[in-house]
């Protein structure tokens, strides 16, 4: 019995490794299916929205490119024209908008040559014109320059010498200029409905234009374009002189002196008209733009008390 048990143990020890090896091969796991390959990275989408194409340039008033393309694409046989495809844009699918029409060109030199147009001016526009005349830089240059010359040439004047006299002279000149613009450009023309501009007669003869510059002081143009009495000069010079008697140092205030100054102001008033009337003709002859020169001369040629 013991002998049989020992023989069984020896056989079991001999065949057990073979049995386990065969069982392992029989129970080996089945091959798993291979996983699919990872997708290749794709190109990133274009960032941002499509930018609009630049506008289509075309001249003001000229037909657009589409209109010209439709006209040229129309067959000669009389068949209905096919719509023309728009021209290629920098980015497909984006229609280029037409450029806005350019602003109308203003030839300031031509306006200087032609003079102001007949246009009814509102009192607000006349007030703005008076303010512009006072604040004009050339007006300041004229006042400051004349003040320096007057004080430098006569240090014993009622204004005094040095910078003190210069300041007083410039202050009085500015006050006279403001008074003249207030009454001569704004108040009187607004009440009388008078055009404060001077209007040239470029198409008339020289004698006619010369006379026009002179009688423009007493007969001018209204807001409606018709002739009328120049109240701005006839009344404005007298008012400016009487107000000047209140603050101008050393000025005689009696009636003969005031009448003399009033007559001088009327006599030299056409000087500004001569410059405005004939200087554009000189500019046209010599082909230079002398708007700057005219503005300087206009300030120098202002009547006394204005």
VEXLO-771495 format. One record per residue (C-alpha): x, y, z; residue number from 1; residue in three letters. Coordinates in pm, 1 decimal, decimal comma. Example, Ala and Ser with C-alpha at 12.3 -4.5 7.8 and 13.67 -1.06 7.14 Angstrom:
! residues 2
{{1230,0; -450,0; 780,0}; 1; "ALA"}
{{1367,0; -106,0; 714,0}; 2; "SER"}
! end
This chain:
! residues 306
{{0,0; 0,0; 0,0}; 1; "UNK"}
{{268,4; 244,8; 100,2}; 2; "UNK"}
{{464,8; 129,8; -205,0}; 3; "UNK"}
{{175,3; 219,8; -439,5}; 4; "UNK"}
{{128,9; 561,1; -278,5}; 5; "UNK"}
{{497,4; 642,1; -326,1}; 6; "UNK"}
{{485,7; 532,5; -689,5}; 7; "UNK"}
{{181,6; 757,0; -745,7}; 8; "UNK"}
{{361,0; 1055,7; -592,9}; 9; "UNK"}
{{663,2; 999,9; -818,4}; 10; "UNK"}
{{445,0; 985,4; -1130,3}; 11; "UNK"}
{{253,0; 1293,0; -1021,1}; 12; "UNK"}
{{574,0; 1487,2; -965,5}; 13; "UNK"}
{{698,7; 1380,4; -1311,9}; 14; "UNK"}
{{381,8; 1461,2; -1514,5}; 15; "UNK"}
{{262,6; 1775,6; -1323,4}; 16; "UNK"}
{{489,9; 2027,5; -1502,5}; 17; "UNK"}
{{394,9; 1888,2; -1845,2}; 18; "UNK"}
{{24,9; 1908,0; -1758,6}; 19; "UNK"}
{{49,4; 2266,9; -1637,5}; 20; "UNK"}
{{241,0; 2373,0; -1949,1}; 21; "UNK"}
{{-17,2; 2215,5; -2175,9}; 22; "UNK"}
{{-301,5; 2373,5; -1980,5}; 23; "UNK"}
{{-136,6; 2714,7; -2007,1}; 24; "UNK"}
{{-108,0; 2688,3; -2381,8}; 25; "UNK"}
{{-469,9; 2575,7; -2406,3}; 26; "UNK"}
{{-596,1; 2871,3; -2195,1}; 27; "UNK"}
{{-376,5; 3148,4; -2349,2}; 28; "UNK"}
{{-572,5; 3472,8; -2411,0}; 29; "UNK"}
{{-709,0; 3544,7; -2755,9}; 30; "UNK"}
{{-537,6; 3825,1; -2950,2}; 31; "UNK"}
{{-711,2; 4162,5; -2898,8}; 32; "UNK"}
{{-805,4; 4366,8; -3208,1}; 33; "UNK"}
{{-566,7; 4651,8; -3283,3}; 34; "UNK"}
{{-682,7; 5004,7; -3192,2}; 35; "UNK"}
{{-736,2; 5250,3; -3480,1}; 36; "UNK"}
{{-463,2; 5502,5; -3543,7}; 37; "UNK"}
{{-502,5; 5848,6; -3401,8}; 38; "UNK"}
{{-629,8; 6100,2; -3657,0}; 39; "UNK"}
{{-372,3; 6330,1; -3807,6}; 40; "UNK"}
{{-387,7; 6691,1; -3684,1}; 41; "UNK"}
{{-572,9; 6914,7; -3925,8}; 42; "UNK"}
{{-482,2; 7272,4; -4015,2}; 43; "UNK"}
{{-631,7; 7525,7; -3780,0}; 44; "UNK"}
{{-918,9; 7731,4; -3918,3}; 45; "UNK"}
{{-849,3; 8084,1; -4013,8}; 46; "UNK"}
{{-874,0; 8307,3; -3712,1}; 47; "UNK"}
{{-1126,9; 8587,6; -3717,4}; 48; "UNK"}
{{-1392,0; 8671,2; -3968,0}; 49; "UNK"}
{{-1311,9; 8748,6; -4326,6}; 50; "UNK"}
{{-1196,2; 9106,5; -4368,2}; 51; "UNK"}
{{-1395,9; 9312,1; -4616,6}; 52; "UNK"}
{{-1222,7; 9392,9; -4938,0}; 53; "UNK"}
{{-1118,4; 9752,5; -5003,6}; 54; "UNK"}
{{-1373,6; 9975,4; -5166,3}; 55; "UNK"}
{{-1391,6; 10007,0; -5542,4}; 56; "UNK"}
{{-1231,6; 10329,1; -5652,1}; 57; "UNK"}
{{-1416,5; 10527,7; -5913,0}; 58; "UNK"}
{{-1437,6; 10889,1; -6011,9}; 59; "UNK"}
{{-1715,6; 11105,6; -5880,8}; 60; "UNK"}
{{-2007,7; 11083,2; -6121,0}; 61; "UNK"}
{{-1852,5; 10802,7; -6331,0}; 62; "UNK"}
{{-2033,1; 10467,3; -6372,4}; 63; "UNK"}
{{-1921,6; 10186,6; -6146,7}; 64; "UNK"}
{{-1715,7; 9888,9; -6258,8}; 65; "UNK"}
{{-2020,7; 9660,4; -6248,5}; 66; "UNK"}
{{-2216,0; 9894,8; -6473,4}; 67; "UNK"}
{{-1934,2; 9912,4; -6725,1}; 68; "UNK"}
{{-1895,1; 9532,8; -6717,2}; 69; "UNK"}
{{-2269,8; 9482,2; -6781,0}; 70; "UNK"}
{{-2259,2; 9725,4; -7071,4}; 71; "UNK"}
{{-1957,7; 9560,7; -7232,2}; 72; "UNK"}
{{-2096,8; 9209,3; -7177,4}; 73; "UNK"}
{{-2420,9; 9282,1; -7364,4}; 74; "UNK"}
{{-2422,5; 9078,7; -7693,6}; 75; "UNK"}
{{-2452,5; 9262,5; -8021,3}; 76; "UNK"}
{{-2737,8; 9036,5; -8140,6}; 77; "UNK"}
{{-2983,3; 9214,7; -7913,3}; 78; "UNK"}
{{-3024,8; 8932,7; -7660,9}; 79; "UNK"}
{{-3080,4; 9024,0; -7299,3}; 80; "UNK"}
{{-2747,7; 9093,0; -7130,0}; 81; "UNK"}
{{-2629,5; 8856,8; -6862,0}; 82; "UNK"}
{{-2535,7; 9004,3; -6527,2}; 83; "UNK"}
{{-2163,6; 9052,9; -6509,9}; 84; "UNK"}
{{-1974,2; 8881,8; -6237,8}; 85; "UNK"}
{{-1797,8; 9116,1; -6001,1}; 86; "UNK"}
{{-1426,3; 9150,5; -6030,9}; 87; "UNK"}
{{-1204,4; 8932,9; -5823,5}; 88; "UNK"}
{{-1169,9; 9044,0; -5464,0}; 89; "UNK"}
{{-875,2; 8985,4; -5235,5}; 90; "UNK"}
{{-1095,4; 8742,7; -5039,0}; 91; "UNK"}
{{-1350,8; 8527,4; -5218,8}; 92; "UNK"}
{{-1709,6; 8573,2; -5116,8}; 93; "UNK"}
{{-1664,0; 8928,5; -4987,3}; 94; "UNK"}
{{-1819,8; 9201,2; -5200,8}; 95; "UNK"}
{{-1622,0; 9523,5; -5196,6}; 96; "UNK"}
{{-1846,2; 9823,1; -5115,1}; 97; "UNK"}
{{-1824,2; 10127,3; -5341,8}; 98; "UNK"}
{{-1613,1; 10414,6; -5213,0}; 99; "UNK"}
{{-1809,7; 10717,4; -5088,7}; 100; "UNK"}
{{-1815,3; 11004,3; -5338,4}; 101; "UNK"}
{{-1544,7; 11265,4; -5275,5}; 102; "UNK"}
{{-1635,2; 11598,0; -5122,0}; 103; "UNK"}
{{-1683,5; 11882,3; -5367,9}; 104; "UNK"}
{{-1363,5; 12071,4; -5430,6}; 105; "UNK"}
{{-1357,2; 12430,9; -5309,0}; 106; "UNK"}
{{-1119,8; 12658,3; -5494,2}; 107; "UNK"}
{{-1049,4; 12924,7; -5235,2}; 108; "UNK"}
{{-839,6; 13119,7; -5481,6}; 109; "UNK"}
{{-1132,0; 13136,3; -5724,7}; 110; "UNK"}
{{-1353,7; 13262,1; -5443,1}; 111; "UNK"}
{{-1094,3; 13527,8; -5370,1}; 112; "UNK"}
{{-1099,4; 13633,9; -5736,5}; 113; "UNK"}
{{-1478,3; 13626,2; -5771,0}; 114; "UNK"}
{{-1570,4; 13783,8; -5439,5}; 115; "UNK"}
{{-1862,4; 13693,4; -5210,5}; 116; "UNK"}
{{-2184,5; 13566,1; -5360,6}; 117; "UNK"}
{{-2518,8; 13734,9; -5302,5}; 118; "UNK"}
{{-2665,7; 13553,7; -5005,7}; 119; "UNK"}
{{-2905,7; 13679,9; -4739,1}; 120; "UNK"}
{{-2718,1; 13677,5; -4408,4}; 121; "UNK"}
{{-2888,3; 13620,4; -4077,1}; 122; "UNK"}
{{-2803,3; 13846,7; -3781,6}; 123; "UNK"}
{{-2618,5; 13554,3; -3624,3}; 124; "UNK"}
{{-2401,0; 13524,1; -3935,6}; 125; "UNK"}
{{-2324,8; 13897,5; -3931,7}; 126; "UNK"}
{{-2231,1; 13876,2; -3564,2}; 127; "UNK"}
{{-2003,9; 13580,9; -3640,6}; 128; "UNK"}
{{-1844,8; 13776,6; -3926,6}; 129; "UNK"}
{{-1775,5; 14069,8; -3692,3}; 130; "UNK"}
{{-1617,0; 13837,0; -3435,8}; 131; "UNK"}
{{-1400,6; 13676,1; -3702,0}; 132; "UNK"}
{{-1280,6; 14017,8; -3820,8}; 133; "UNK"}
{{-1180,6; 14116,7; -3468,1}; 134; "UNK"}
{{-1010,4; 13784,0; -3392,0}; 135; "UNK"}
{{-831,6; 13772,3; -3726,8}; 136; "UNK"}
{{-457,5; 13718,4; -3665,1}; 137; "UNK"}
{{-374,4; 13974,7; -3933,8}; 138; "UNK"}
{{-587,6; 14226,2; -3746,8}; 139; "UNK"}
{{-378,6; 14163,4; -3435,7}; 140; "UNK"}
{{-54,3; 14200,1; -3631,3}; 141; "UNK"}
{{-174,1; 14532,0; -3774,5}; 142; "UNK"}
{{-286,3; 14672,8; -3439,7}; 143; "UNK"}
{{24,7; 14564,9; -3253,6}; 144; "UNK"}
{{255,4; 14685,2; -3529,8}; 145; "UNK"}
{{90,0; 15026,4; -3564,0}; 146; "UNK"}
{{89,1; 15065,5; -3185,7}; 147; "UNK"}
{{461,0; 14993,8; -3163,9}; 148; "UNK"}
{{539,4; 15238,4; -3445,8}; 149; "UNK"}
{{320,2; 15515,4; -3300,8}; 150; "UNK"}
{{461,9; 15490,1; -2949,1}; 151; "UNK"}
{{818,6; 15446,0; -3070,6}; 152; "UNK"}
{{802,0; 15749,8; -3296,7}; 153; "UNK"}
{{637,9; 15976,5; -3034,6}; 154; "UNK"}
{{719,4; 15892,4; -2676,2}; 155; "UNK"}
{{547,7; 16212,4; -2552,1}; 156; "UNK"}
{{203,7; 16115,1; -2679,2}; 157; "UNK"}
{{-93,1; 16098,9; -2439,3}; 158; "UNK"}
{{-42,4; 15721,4; -2423,1}; 159; "UNK"}
{{300,2; 15752,5; -2262,0}; 160; "UNK"}
{{635,9; 15594,0; -2349,0}; 161; "UNK"}
{{763,1; 15237,9; -2331,6}; 162; "UNK"}
{{559,0; 14924,1; -2282,7}; 163; "UNK"}
{{298,3; 15113,7; -2082,7}; 164; "UNK"}
{{224,0; 15342,8; -2373,4}; 165; "UNK"}
{{231,3; 15049,8; -2614,6}; 166; "UNK"}
{{-26,5; 14862,4; -2405,9}; 167; "UNK"}
{{-255,1; 15165,1; -2384,3}; 168; "UNK"}
{{-232,4; 15233,4; -2757,6}; 169; "UNK"}
{{-304,1; 14870,7; -2845,0}; 170; "UNK"}
{{-596,1; 14860,0; -2600,4}; 171; "UNK"}
{{-751,7; 15175,0; -2746,6}; 172; "UNK"}
{{-701,7; 15045,7; -3102,5}; 173; "UNK"}
{{-867,2; 14714,6; -3016,6}; 174; "UNK"}
{{-1158,2; 14898,0; -2852,9}; 175; "UNK"}
{{-1208,5; 15111,6; -3162,7}; 176; "UNK"}
{{-1191,7; 14802,1; -3382,8}; 177; "UNK"}
{{-1446,9; 14615,3; -3171,7}; 178; "UNK"}
{{-1677,9; 14918,5; -3172,6}; 179; "UNK"}
{{-1652,7; 14956,2; -3549,0}; 180; "UNK"}
{{-1719,6; 14587,0; -3615,1}; 181; "UNK"}
{{-2013,1; 14579,2; -3372,7}; 182; "UNK"}
{{-2192,2; 14871,9; -3532,6}; 183; "UNK"}
{{-2063,0; 14851,6; -3890,9}; 184; "UNK"}
{{-2077,2; 14474,1; -3944,8}; 185; "UNK"}
{{-2340,3; 14345,3; -3704,8}; 186; "UNK"}
{{-2589,2; 14588,8; -3551,1}; 187; "UNK"}
{{-2660,0; 14842,8; -3826,2}; 188; "UNK"}
{{-2654,8; 14587,8; -4114,9}; 189; "UNK"}
{{-2883,8; 14359,4; -3913,9}; 190; "UNK"}
{{-3137,1; 14637,0; -3849,9}; 191; "UNK"}
{{-3118,6; 14781,6; -4203,9}; 192; "UNK"}
{{-3088,2; 14436,7; -4366,1}; 193; "UNK"}
{{-2766,7; 14543,0; -4536,1}; 194; "UNK"}
{{-2499,8; 14311,5; -4673,8}; 195; "UNK"}
{{-2173,1; 14396,2; -4494,0}; 196; "UNK"}
{{-1959,9; 14260,2; -4779,5}; 197; "UNK"}
{{-1812,8; 14455,5; -5065,8}; 198; "UNK"}
{{-1912,1; 14307,6; -5403,5}; 199; "UNK"}
{{-1676,0; 14344,2; -5696,3}; 200; "UNK"}
{{-1766,6; 14443,3; -6053,1}; 201; "UNK"}
{{-1501,9; 14240,4; -6233,0}; 202; "UNK"}
{{-1680,0; 14254,3; -6570,2}; 203; "UNK"}
{{-1720,7; 14632,0; -6590,9}; 204; "UNK"}
{{-1483,6; 14892,2; -6734,4}; 205; "UNK"}
{{-1207,5; 15045,7; -6526,2}; 206; "UNK"}
{{-1388,4; 15380,1; -6488,6}; 207; "UNK"}
{{-1706,8; 15204,9; -6383,6}; 208; "UNK"}
{{-1523,4; 14996,4; -6127,2}; 209; "UNK"}
{{-1329,5; 15295,9; -5995,5}; 210; "UNK"}
{{-1652,5; 15488,8; -5945,1}; 211; "UNK"}
{{-1810,6; 15181,5; -5786,9}; 212; "UNK"}
{{-1538,0; 15175,5; -5521,0}; 213; "UNK"}
{{-1609,1; 15539,4; -5433,4}; 214; "UNK"}
{{-1988,3; 15548,0; -5422,2}; 215; "UNK"}
{{-1997,0; 15209,4; -5246,0}; 216; "UNK"}
{{-1933,1; 15412,9; -4931,1}; 217; "UNK"}
{{-2275,3; 15576,9; -4959,9}; 218; "UNK"}
{{-2466,2; 15327,2; -5179,3}; 219; "UNK"}
{{-2421,6; 14956,3; -5122,7}; 220; "UNK"}
{{-2610,4; 14629,7; -5153,1}; 221; "UNK"}
{{-2880,7; 14485,3; -4933,3}; 222; "UNK"}
{{-2938,9; 14130,2; -4822,2}; 223; "UNK"}
{{-3178,6; 14086,0; -5114,0}; 224; "UNK"}
{{-2912,4; 14188,8; -5368,8}; 225; "UNK"}
{{-3069,0; 14526,6; -5444,0}; 226; "UNK"}
{{-2907,5; 14866,4; -5393,6}; 227; "UNK"}
{{-2959,0; 15061,0; -5073,3}; 228; "UNK"}
{{-2805,7; 15340,0; -4864,7}; 229; "UNK"}
{{-2487,3; 15235,2; -4685,2}; 230; "UNK"}
{{-2607,7; 15297,3; -4331,2}; 231; "UNK"}
{{-2318,0; 15101,4; -4186,6}; 232; "UNK"}
{{-2067,0; 15364,2; -4306,5}; 233; "UNK"}
{{-2274,3; 15682,0; -4289,3}; 234; "UNK"}
{{-2405,6; 15615,5; -3937,4}; 235; "UNK"}
{{-2134,9; 15380,7; -3814,0}; 236; "UNK"}
{{-1846,0; 15626,9; -3855,8}; 237; "UNK"}
{{-2032,4; 15894,6; -3660,0}; 238; "UNK"}
{{-2125,4; 15656,2; -3380,1}; 239; "UNK"}
{{-1771,1; 15520,0; -3355,7}; 240; "UNK"}
{{-1626,5; 15870,8; -3332,5}; 241; "UNK"}
{{-1868,2; 15984,2; -3063,0}; 242; "UNK"}
{{-1802,4; 15675,2; -2853,8}; 243; "UNK"}
{{-1428,4; 15726,4; -2904,2}; 244; "UNK"}
{{-1459,5; 16070,2; -2743,0}; 245; "UNK"}
{{-1529,2; 15889,8; -2415,7}; 246; "UNK"}
{{-1202,5; 15695,6; -2388,6}; 247; "UNK"}
{{-945,7; 15798,2; -2653,7}; 248; "UNK"}
{{-677,7; 16000,4; -2468,2}; 249; "UNK"}
{{-587,7; 16341,9; -2608,9}; 250; "UNK"}
{{-874,1; 16346,0; -2861,2}; 251; "UNK"}
{{-1060,2; 16672,8; -2912,8}; 252; "UNK"}
{{-1428,4; 16624,6; -2840,8}; 253; "UNK"}
{{-1575,2; 16946,1; -2982,6}; 254; "UNK"}
{{-1809,5; 16942,8; -3283,8}; 255; "UNK"}
{{-1560,2; 17076,5; -3544,9}; 256; "UNK"}
{{-1300,7; 16816,1; -3449,5}; 257; "UNK"}
{{-1558,8; 16536,8; -3460,8}; 258; "UNK"}
{{-1684,2; 16656,8; -3801,2}; 259; "UNK"}
{{-1329,4; 16666,0; -3930,3}; 260; "UNK"}
{{-1260,3; 16309,6; -3819,9}; 261; "UNK"}
{{-1592,6; 16197,7; -3970,8}; 262; "UNK"}
{{-1506,3; 16351,4; -4306,2}; 263; "UNK"}
{{-1160,9; 16191,5; -4304,5}; 264; "UNK"}
{{-1311,8; 15849,9; -4230,6}; 265; "UNK"}
{{-1550,2; 15881,5; -4526,7}; 266; "UNK"}
{{-1270,3; 16005,8; -4753,3}; 267; "UNK"}
{{-1034,8; 15713,7; -4684,0}; 268; "UNK"}
{{-1309,3; 15447,0; -4670,4}; 269; "UNK"}
{{-1280,2; 15369,7; -5047,5}; 270; "UNK"}
{{-918,6; 15263,9; -4995,5}; 271; "UNK"}
{{-1028,8; 14922,0; -4873,8}; 272; "UNK"}
{{-1267,5; 14898,7; -5169,5}; 273; "UNK"}
{{-988,9; 14973,7; -5417,4}; 274; "UNK"}
{{-778,7; 14692,6; -5272,4}; 275; "UNK"}
{{-1065,2; 14444,3; -5280,4}; 276; "UNK"}
{{-1169,1; 14544,4; -5632,7}; 277; "UNK"}
{{-836,0; 14553,4; -5816,6}; 278; "UNK"}
{{-592,0; 14333,5; -5625,8}; 279; "UNK"}
{{-745,1; 14008,3; -5763,6}; 280; "UNK"}
{{-678,3; 14138,6; -6115,5}; 281; "UNK"}
{{-313,2; 14191,1; -6026,8}; 282; "UNK"}
{{-300,3; 13841,9; -5880,8}; 283; "UNK"}
{{-448,6; 13697,6; -6200,5}; 284; "UNK"}
{{-190,9; 13879,3; -6413,1}; 285; "UNK"}
{{117,7; 13774,5; -6220,2}; 286; "UNK"}
{{-19,9; 13426,8; -6134,4}; 287; "UNK"}
{{36,1; 13444,4; -5760,9}; 288; "UNK"}
{{-200,6; 13394,4; -5475,9}; 289; "UNK"}
{{-209,5; 13719,8; -5281,8}; 290; "UNK"}
{{-496,8; 13653,2; -5044,9}; 291; "UNK"}
{{-255,2; 13702,9; -4758,1}; 292; "UNK"}
{{-143,0; 14039,7; -4898,1}; 293; "UNK"}
{{-500,3; 14155,1; -4943,2}; 294; "UNK"}
{{-591,0; 14073,8; -4584,1}; 295; "UNK"}
{{-291,4; 14268,3; -4454,1}; 296; "UNK"}
{{-367,0; 14570,3; -4675,1}; 297; "UNK"}
{{-734,0; 14563,0; -4573,8}; 298; "UNK"}
{{-636,3; 14595,1; -4209,5}; 299; "UNK"}
{{-398,7; 14881,8; -4282,6}; 300; "UNK"}
{{-659,5; 15058,7; -4495,4}; 301; "UNK"}
{{-931,6; 15057,2; -4229,3}; 302; "UNK"}
{{-1081,9; 15400,1; -4167,6}; 303; "UNK"}
{{-1002,7; 15591,0; -3852,4}; 304; "UNK"}
{{-1222,6; 15481,8; -3564,9}; 305; "UNK"}
{{-1304,6; 15143,3; -3713,7}; 306; "UNK"}
! end
